[in-house]
Amino acid sequence: MPLAATLERLRALGTRILAADVSGDDLLAVRSDGHLDGPTGWLFGNEARGLTDEQLALADRAVIVPIYGHAESLNLATAAAVCLYESAFAQRAHGR
């Protein structure tokens, strides 16, 4: 099934689609404004190139994992783990 059709089915079930991308909003701000409280689907791109513009356009919102210190970036597995943890934490905090 094409990605766009899959995401539309998820949205029909009440899922918000977020994309991990360097152009996105800070993950901590997204958490505090309630965008992680309900069912959340994540899009993660290629580690070297990220998501395409077409894939990013399919998301409801782009999100970046803030990096403190001198690190240049996170690898994909680490970024995905942080995003999924934040979703699970927000949903648990709201009794979901």
Secondary structure, 3 states (H helix, E strand, C coil): CCHHHHHHHHHHCCCEEEEEEEEEEEHHHHHHCCCCCCCEEEECCECCCECCHHHHHCCCEEEECCCCCCCCCCCHHHHHHHHHHHHHHHHHHCCC
